[in-house]
C-alpha cells in the first residue's frame, strides 16, 4: 500500500506512525508542503492520506498558501472515500474542509495531558482496545469544532474536542506519534524539557503500545 503524508514543517513528521506503517510493508510518499513540494493531482491513487501537525493556523492562507491547496486536496480525498488521518493541525484541516469552524481552544494545551474517550469513541473501532482515559502529548492553542454529520470521539477537561470521525476521516487534536527525538527537538530550550523527557522515559512502553494499537486499528479499517 502507498500512503501519502503531508508535512507542514520539518520537525513534525509521522514519527512512530511512519515507523509502524513501513514495518507493515506500506510505502510512504512524503510531500513537504513547507518546502514548496506540490501535492499529487489525484488522491485516489493512495490507500490513505495522513496530514501532520504544524505551528501555523488553518486560517493563515495568506501566509501559507499551501494550506488552501491542501484543503482542496483533502476535500477531494474525503469526497472520494479515501481514508484520511489528521493529527493536530491536520485534524483542524479536516474539520475545516468538512465545514466546521476552527476556533481558539478554551485552554492552550502544551505537554502531557489526559483525554477521555466519549461513549462513541469507546465504540469506534479506531480506539478498540484503548482505555477510556489515556495520556497524550499536546501542543495546540486552537480547537476544531465537530462537522455536521461528524462524531466526537474524545474530549478533555480543558479542550472539549479532541478527536472526531467524519465518514472515512479521523482527526486527532493530540499527538500519539511522538518519539523521544521529536520531543527533544520540540521542547529544546524550554524550561519543561527535562520533565517532558522524564515522563516519556517513565511511560514510553505504555504510550508506544497504545499508539501501536491505534495504528493497527486504523490500518485494519482500509487494508485489503
C-alpha positions in Angstrom: 0.0 0.0 0.0 1.2 3.5 -0.7 0.3 6.2 1.8 0.7 9.9 1.3 2.0 12.0 4.2 1.7 15.8 4.1 4.1 17.8 6.3 3.7 21.5 7.2 7.1 21.9 9.0 10.3 19.9 9.1 10.0 18.9 12.8 6.6 17.4 12.6 6.9 14.1 10.7 5.0 10.9 11.1 7.3 9.7 13.9 6.3 6.3 15.3 3.3 6.1 13.0 5.6 6.2 10.0 7.9 3.6 11.5 4.9 1.3 12.1 3.5 1.7 8.6 6.8 0.9 7.0 7.2 -2.2 9.2 3.8 -3.3 7.8 5.1 -3.0 4.3 3.5 0.3 3.4 5.3 2.7 1.2 5.2 6.3 2.4 5.3 9.2 0.0 6.0 12.5 1.8 5.0 15.9 0.4 6.9 18.7 2.2 4.4 21.5 1.7 6.6 24.0 3.6 9.4 23.4 1.1 7.2 24.1 -1.9 6.6 20.5 -2.9 3.4 20.0 -4.9 0.5 17.8 -4.0 -0.3 14.9 -6.4 -3.2 15.5 -8.8 -5.2 12.5 -7.7 -5.7 11.5 -4.1 -7.4 8.3 -5.1 -4.2 6.6 -6.1 -3.3 6.3 -2.4 -4.6 3.7 0.1 -4.7 6.5 2.7 -3.5 10.0 3.5 -2.0 11.5 6.7 -2.0 15.2 7.3 0.6 16.1 10.0 0.8 18.9 12.5 2.5 22.3 12.4 2.8 25.7 14.2 0.6 27.6 11.8 -3.2 28.1 12.0 -5.6 26.8 9.4 -6.9 30.3 8.6 -3.4 31.6 7.7 -3.8 31.0 4.0 -2.2 34.4 3.2 1.0 33.5 5.0 0.9 29.8 4.0 -0.7 29.4 0.6 -0.1 25.6 0.7 -2.9 25.4 3.3 -5.6 26.3 0.7 -4.1 23.8 -1.8 -4.1 21.1 0.8 -7.7 21.9 1.9 -8.9 21.3 -1.7 -6.8 18.1 -1.9 -8.3 16.7 1.3 -11.8 17.7 0.4 -11.5 15.7 -2.8 -10.0 12.7 -0.9 -12.8 12.6 1.6 -15.4 13.1 -1.1 -14.0 10.0 -2.9 -13.8 7.9 0.3 -10.0 7.9 0.6 -9.2 7.2 4.3 -7.6 10.3 5.9 -5.9 10.8 9.3 -5.3 14.3 10.5 -3.1 15.0 13.5 -3.2 18.3 15.4 -3.1 20.9 12.6 -4.0 18.1 10.2 -7.2 17.4 12.3 -8.1 21.1 12.1 -7.6 21.0 8.4 -10.0 18.1 8.2 -12.6 19.9 10.3 -12.2 22.9 8.0 -12.8 21.0 4.8 -15.8 19.2 6.3 -17.4 22.6 7.0 -16.7 23.0 10.7 -15.1 26.1 12.4 -11.6 26.1 14.0 -11.5 28.4 17.0 -9.3 29.2 19.9 -9.3 26.4 22.5 -10.6 27.3 25.9 -7.1 26.5 27.2 -3.8 26.3 25.3 -2.5 22.7 26.0 1.2 22.0 25.9 2.8 18.9 27.4 1.4 15.6 28.8 -2.3 15.7 29.3 -5.2 13.3 29.8 -8.0 12.8 27.3 -11.2 10.8 27.7 -13.0 8.8 25.1 -16.7 9.5 24.6 -19.2 6.7 24.5 -19.0 6.9 20.7 -15.2 6.8 21.0 -15.3 3.6 23.0 -17.5 2.0 20.4 -15.4 3.2 17.4 -13.0 0.6 16.0 -10.3 3.3 15.8 -10.0 3.2 19.6 -10.7 -0.5 20.1 -8.5 -1.8 23.0 -7.7 1.7 24.3 -8.7 2.6 27.8 -11.3 5.4 28.3 -8.7 7.6 29.8 -5.3 8.0 28.1 -2.2 10.1 28.4 -1.2 12.0 25.3 1.2 14.8 24.2 -0.5 18.1 23.4 0.7 21.3 21.7 -2.1 23.5 20.4 -3.9 26.7 21.0 -6.7 26.2 18.5 -9.5 23.7 18.6 -11.6 22.1 15.8 -15.4 22.0 16.1 -17.3 18.9 15.0 -18.6 18.9 11.5 -22.3 18.3 10.8 -22.5 14.6 10.4 -19.3 14.0 12.3 -18.9 12.2 15.6 -17.0 13.4 18.7 -14.7 10.6 19.9 -12.6 12.1 22.6 -12.6 15.2 24.9 -10.6 16.7 27.8 -11.3 19.0 30.7 -9.5 21.9 29.1 -10.4 21.2 25.4 -13.8 19.6 24.7 -13.0 18.5 21.1 -10.0 16.1 21.0 -10.9 13.5 18.3 -13.6 13.1 15.7 -14.7 10.9 12.8 -16.3 12.1 9.7 -17.0 9.3 7.2 -13.6 7.9 6.3 -11.7 10.7 8.0 -10.3 10.8 11.6 -8.9 13.8 13.3 -6.8 13.8 16.5 -6.0 17.1 18.2 -3.3 15.3 20.2 -0.1 13.5 19.3 0.4 9.8 19.8 3.2 9.6 17.2 5.9 11.4 19.2 9.3 9.9 19.8 11.9 10.9 22.3 13.9 12.6 19.5 10.8 14.6 18.4 10.1 15.7 21.9 13.8 16.8 22.4 13.5 18.9 19.3 10.1 20.4 20.1 10.9 21.4 23.6 14.6 22.3 23.1 15.5 25.4 25.1 12.2 25.4 27.1 12.2 25.0 30.9 10.0 21.9 30.9 12.2 19.9 28.5 13.6 17.7 31.3 10.2 17.0 32.7 8.7 16.2 29.3 11.5 13.7 28.5 11.5 12.2 32.0 7.8 11.4 31.7 8.3 9.9 28.3 11.1 7.7 29.7 8.8 6.6 32.5 5.8 5.8 30.4 7.0 5.2 26.8 6.2 1.4 26.9 2.6 2.1 27.6 2.5 5.2 25.3 4.0 3.3 22.4 1.8 0.2 23.0 -1.4 2.3 22.9 -0.1 4.3 19.9 0.5 1.0 18.0 -2.9 -0.3 18.9 -4.4 2.8 17.4 -2.3 2.4 14.2 -3.3 -1.2 13.8 -6.9 -0.3 14.2 -6.7 2.4 11.6 -4.8 0.4 9.0 -7.2 -2.6 9.5 -10.1 -0.3 8.6 -8.9 0.0 5.0 -6.2 -2.6 4.4 -7.0 -5.2 1.8 
